[in-house]
């Protein structure tokens, strides 16, 4: 777990990592890649892809395992004859935690074929492919169960503890979520209520700038009729973390926003980026641009398209 590393290029990843290394969910920037001679592989669905047409990292991992990943490409075994690999990630979010769990236990037939796991992975994939999948009913039991599974990360993020970027704490969140996934697929999981609360602090035509209150705040924004949103979180060091989400067919040109913000903040490696329906500020350094200025930039660019 390396939360203080900026996203790495595929070329550098192949140069500095050991064979049998796996990068998850943006640790290596760019589209999914694989190197047979390593072997090395990057599972990702953030940069240089069509988000609507690209499976989540967790679904990519699940599909790869079902397609013989551990027998044809990553075939190294430890002393217990179990698959062995180095897994690298820069975050502990839902997709990373779910992907790590599937990788860790995916060689077990009773795990990878568990109907509850299949249902969980498919719902997680949909949630990560389409930001804010409302209008599914809030009281859908599976939603509430998944909310419980990812509760450790959501609390960690909203509380601001995530911004301390401590690798061991990040690793602890991944392990907590792993335990909850295993409880869920064994039929002993729990559920919690969906909380879509948020505070609107700005915005423009069709979009809102918000501060998240509930763990499912993004769903609340889309429920209220907005087609895109930018969430803002203040860090202890005074900088900010911005996350941008949009419905796939709404004009809200995220790649253009990334380019503008990188030019303004003079960023090259650790920089604004993402896909065409979600992205945000630099992973490690965040942003020094105030919300009012970002809102002005976004609305100015939208007005140019009128």
C-alpha positions as CSV (number, residue, x, y, z in Angstrom):
1,X,0.0,0.0,0.0
2,X,1.7,3.2,-1.2
3,X,-0.7,6.2,-0.8
4,X,2.2,8.7,-1.1
5,X,3.3,7.6,-4.5
6,X,2.0,9.6,-7.5
7,X,0.6,7.5,-10.3
8,X,3.3,5.6,-12.2
9,X,3.8,5.1,-15.9
10,X,3.5,1.6,-17.3
11,X,7.1,1.8,-18.5
12,X,8.4,2.7,-15.1
13,X,6.3,0.1,-13.4
14,X,7.8,-2.6,-15.7
15,X,11.3,-1.2,-14.9
16,X,11.2,-0.9,-11.1
17,X,8.9,-3.8,-9.9
18,X,9.7,-7.4,-9.5
19,X,8.1,-10.1,-11.9
20,X,4.6,-11.1,-10.8
21,X,3.6,-7.6,-9.9
22,X,0.0,-6.4,-10.1
23,X,-1.0,-2.7,-10.1
24,X,-4.6,-1.9,-9.0
25,X,-7.0,1.0,-9.9
26,X,-4.7,3.8,-11.0
27,X,-1.5,3.0,-9.2
28,X,-0.2,2.8,-12.8
29,X,-1.9,5.5,-14.9
30,X,-3.5,4.7,-18.3
31,X,-5.5,1.9,-19.8
32,X,-5.2,-1.7,-18.6
33,X,-1.9,-3.3,-19.6
34,X,-0.1,-6.6,-19.3
35,X,3.4,-7.8,-19.9
36,X,3.7,-11.5,-20.5
37,X,7.5,-11.7,-20.1
38,X,7.3,-10.4,-16.5
39,X,4.7,-11.2,-16.0
40,X,3.2,-7.9,-14.8
41,X,-0.3,-6.5,-15.2
42,X,-2.2,-3.3,-14.5
43,X,-5.9,-3.4,-13.8
44,X,-7.4,0.1,-14.2
45,X,-10.5,1.8,-15.5
46,X,-9.7,5.5,-14.9
47,X,-7.4,7.1,-17.5
48,X,-7.5,6.9,-21.3
49,X,-10.6,4.8,-21.4
50,X,-14.3,5.2,-22.1
51,X,-15.6,4.7,-18.5
52,X,-19.0,3.5,-19.7
53,X,-17.4,0.8,-21.8
54,X,-14.6,-0.3,-19.4
55,X,-15.2,-2.6,-16.5
56,X,-14.3,-1.7,-13.0
57,X,-11.0,-2.8,-11.7
58,X,-12.7,-5.4,-9.5
59,X,-14.7,-6.8,-12.4
60,X,-11.5,-7.0,-14.6
61,X,-9.8,-9.0,-11.8
62,X,-12.8,-11.3,-11.4
63,X,-13.1,-11.9,-15.1
64,X,-9.4,-12.5,-15.4
65,X,-9.4,-15.2,-12.7
66,X,-12.4,-16.9,-14.2
67,X,-10.5,-16.8,-17.5
68,X,-7.5,-18.7,-16.2
69,X,-5.3,-15.8,-14.8
70,X,-3.7,-17.9,-12.1
71,X,-3.0,-20.9,-14.4
72,X,-1.8,-19.2,-17.6
73,X,-0.2,-15.9,-16.7
74,X,0.4,-15.5,-13.0
75,X,1.3,-19.1,-12.3
76,X,3.9,-18.6,-9.5
77,X,3.2,-20.5,-6.3
78,X,4.4,-20.2,-2.7
79,X,5.3,-23.0,-0.3
80,X,1.6,-23.8,0.2
81,X,1.1,-24.1,-3.5
82,X,-1.1,-20.9,-3.5
83,X,-0.7,-18.1,-6.1
84,X,2.0,-15.6,-5.2
85,X,2.3,-12.0,-6.5
86,X,3.1,-8.4,-5.4
87,X,-0.1,-6.3,-5.4
88,X,0.5,-2.5,-5.4
89,X,-2.1,0.2,-4.8
90,X,-2.2,3.9,-3.9
91,X,-5.7,4.0,-2.4
92,X,-8.0,1.9,-0.1
93,X,-11.3,2.7,-1.8
94,X,-14.1,0.3,-2.6
95,X,-12.7,-0.9,-5.9
96,X,-9.1,-1.5,-4.6
97,X,-10.4,-3.3,-1.5
98,X,-12.8,-5.5,-3.5
99,X,-10.1,-6.2,-6.1
100,X,-7.6,-7.2,-3.5
101,X,-10.0,-9.5,-1.8
102,X,-10.9,-11.2,-5.1
103,X,-7.2,-11.6,-5.9
104,X,-6.3,-13.0,-2.5
105,X,-9.1,-15.6,-2.4
106,X,-9.8,-16.1,-6.1
107,X,-7.9,-19.3,-6.5
108,X,-10.4,-21.0,-4.3
109,X,-13.3,-22.5,-6.3
110,X,-15.8,-22.2,-3.5
111,X,-15.0,-18.5,-3.3
112,X,-14.8,-17.5,-6.9
113,X,-18.0,-19.4,-7.7
114,X,-20.0,-18.2,-4.7
115,X,-23.3,-16.7,-5.9
116,X,-23.2,-14.0,-3.3
117,X,-19.7,-13.0,-4.5
118,X,-20.9,-12.9,-8.1
119,X,-23.8,-10.7,-7.2
120,X,-21.6,-8.4,-5.2
121,X,-19.0,-8.0,-8.0
122,X,-21.6,-7.3,-10.6
123,X,-23.3,-4.7,-8.4
124,X,-19.9,-3.1,-7.5
125,X,-19.0,-3.0,-11.2
126,X,-22.2,-1.2,-12.1
127,X,-21.8,1.3,-9.3
128,X,-18.2,2.0,-10.4
129,X,-19.1,2.2,-14.1
130,X,-22.1,4.5,-13.7
131,X,-21.4,7.2,-11.0
132,X,-24.5,7.5,-8.9
133,X,-26.7,4.6,-10.0
134,X,-29.9,6.0,-8.5
135,X,-32.9,5.6,-9.1
136,X,-32.5,2.1,-7.6
137,X,-34.7,2.0,-4.5
138,X,-32.9,3.2,-1.3
139,X,-34.3,0.3,0.7
140,X,-32.9,-2.3,-1.8
141,X,-31.4,-4.8,0.6
142,X,-28.3,-5.5,-1.5
143,X,-27.5,-1.7,-1.5
144,X,-27.7,-1.7,2.2
145,X,-25.5,-4.7,2.5
146,X,-22.9,-3.2,0.2
147,X,-23.0,0.0,2.1
148,X,-22.1,-2.0,5.3
149,X,-19.3,-3.7,3.5
150,X,-17.7,-0.4,2.5
151,X,-18.5,1.5,5.6
152,X,-14.9,1.5,6.9
153,X,-13.7,3.3,3.8
154,X,-16.5,5.8,3.6
155,X,-16.1,6.8,7.3
156,X,-12.3,7.0,6.7
157,X,-12.8,9.3,3.7
158,X,-15.5,11.6,5.1
159,X,-13.7,12.0,8.5
160,X,-10.6,13.3,6.7
161,X,-8.4,10.6,8.2
162,X,-7.6,9.5,4.6
163,X,-5.6,12.7,4.1
164,X,-3.0,11.6,6.6
165,X,-2.0,9.1,4.0
166,X,-0.6,6.5,6.4
167,X,0.2,3.3,4.6
168,X,-0.6,1.0,7.6
169,X,-3.9,2.7,8.2
170,X,-4.8,2.3,4.5
171,X,-3.8,-1.3,4.7
172,X,-6.1,-1.7,7.7
173,X,-9.1,-0.4,5.8
174,X,-8.5,-2.9,3.0
175,X,-8.3,-5.7,5.6
176,X,-11.5,-4.6,7.3
177,X,-13.4,-4.6,4.0
178,X,-12.0,-8.0,3.1
179,X,-13.4,-9.4,6.4
180,X,-16.8,-7.8,5.6
181,X,-16.9,-9.2,2.1
182,X,-16.1,-12.7,3.5
183,X,-18.8,-12.4,6.1
184,X,-21.3,-11.2,3.4
185,X,-20.7,-14.1,1.0
186,X,-21.0,-16.6,3.9
187,X,-24.4,-15.2,4.6
188,X,-23.4,-13.5,7.9
189,X,-23.0,-9.9,6.7
190,X,-24.9,-6.9,8.0
191,X,-26.6,-3.9,6.4
192,X,-26.9,-0.2,7.1
193,X,-29.2,2.6,5.9
194,X,-28.3,4.5,2.8
195,X,-27.3,8.1,3.6
196,X,-27.4,10.5,0.6
197,X,-27.0,13.7,2.5
198,X,-24.9,16.5,1.1
199,X,-24.5,20.3,1.3
200,X,-24.6,22.2,-2.0
201,X,-22.1,25.1,-2.0
202,X,-22.2,26.1,-5.6
203,X,-22.5,24.8,-9.2
204,X,-24.0,25.9,-12.5
205,X,-26.4,24.7,-15.2
206,X,-27.1,21.0,-14.6
207,X,-24.3,20.5,-12.0
208,X,-23.6,21.1,-8.3
209,X,-20.6,21.7,-6.2
210,X,-21.0,19.9,-2.9
211,X,-19.5,18.9,0.4
212,X,-20.3,15.2,1.2
213,X,-22.1,14.4,4.4
214,X,-23.5,11.0,3.9
215,X,-21.6,8.0,2.6
216,X,-23.8,7.9,-0.6
217,X,-23.9,11.6,-1.2
218,X,-23.3,11.3,-4.9
219,X,-26.5,9.2,-5.3
220,X,-28.3,12.1,-3.6
221,X,-27.0,14.6,-6.0
222,X,-28.2,12.6,-9.0
223,X,-31.5,11.9,-7.2
224,X,-32.1,15.6,-7.0
225,X,-31.9,16.1,-10.8
226,X,-28.3,17.2,-11.3
227,X,-26.3,15.5,-14.1
228,X,-22.8,16.2,-12.7
229,X,-21.2,17.2,-9.5
230,X,-17.8,18.3,-8.0
231,X,-17.2,17.3,-4.4
232,X,-14.8,19.3,-2.2
233,X,-12.9,18.1,0.9
234,X,-10.6,20.4,2.9
235,X,-7.4,18.8,4.0
236,X,-5.6,19.6,7.3
237,X,-2.8,21.2,5.4
238,X,-5.2,23.8,3.8
239,X,-5.2,22.2,0.4
240,X,-8.3,20.6,-1.1
241,X,-9.4,17.3,-2.7
242,X,-11.8,17.6,-5.6
243,X,-13.7,14.6,-7.1
244,X,-15.7,15.2,-10.3
245,X,-18.5,12.9,-11.5
246,X,-21.0,13.1,-14.4
247,X,-23.6,11.1,-16.2
248,X,-22.0,9.7,-19.3
249,X,-24.1,11.6,-21.9
250,X,-24.2,15.0,-20.1
251,X,-21.8,17.7,-21.5
252,X,-19.4,18.3,-18.8
253,X,-15.9,17.9,-20.4
254,X,-13.8,16.4,-17.7
255,X,-10.6,15.9,-19.8
256,X,-10.7,19.6,-20.7
257,X,-11.1,20.5,-17.0
258,X,-8.1,18.3,-16.1
259,X,-6.0,20.0,-18.8
260,X,-6.9,23.5,-17.6
261,X,-6.3,22.8,-13.9
262,X,-2.9,21.1,-14.6
263,X,-1.8,24.2,-16.6
264,X,-3.0,26.5,-13.8
265,X,-1.3,24.5,-11.0
266,X,1.8,23.6,-13.2
267,X,1.5,19.9,-12.5
268,X,3.1,17.1,-14.5
269,X,3.3,13.7,-12.7
270,X,1.0,14.0,-9.7
271,X,-1.8,15.8,-11.5
272,X,-5.5,16.2,-12.2
273,X,-6.8,13.3,-14.2
274,X,-9.2,10.5,-14.6
275,X,-11.7,9.2,-17.2
276,X,-14.5,10.7,-19.1
277,X,-17.2,10.4,-16.4
278,X,-15.1,10.7,-13.2
279,X,-11.8,12.1,-12.1
280,X,-10.3,14.8,-9.9
281,X,-7.4,16.6,-8.4
282,X,-3.8,15.3,-8.0
283,X,-3.8,12.1,-5.8
284,X,-1.0,13.1,-3.4
285,X,-0.7,16.9,-3.5
286,X,-4.4,17.7,-3.9
287,X,-5.2,21.2,-5.1
288,X,-4.5,24.8,-4.1
289,X,-7.3,26.2,-6.1
290,X,-10.3,27.6,-4.0
291,X,-13.8,26.2,-4.8
292,X,-15.0,29.6,-6.1
293,X,-12.2,29.7,-8.6
294,X,-12.8,26.2,-9.8
295,X,-16.5,26.9,-10.1
296,X,-15.7,30.0,-12.2
297,X,-13.4,28.0,-14.5
298,X,-15.9,25.2,-15.0
299,X,-18.8,27.5,-15.8
300,X,-16.7,29.6,-18.1
301,X,-15.8,26.5,-20.1
302,X,-19.4,25.3,-20.2
303,X,-20.5,28.8,-21.4
304,X,-18.0,28.6,-24.3
305,X,-19.9,25.6,-25.6
306,X,-23.3,27.3,-25.7
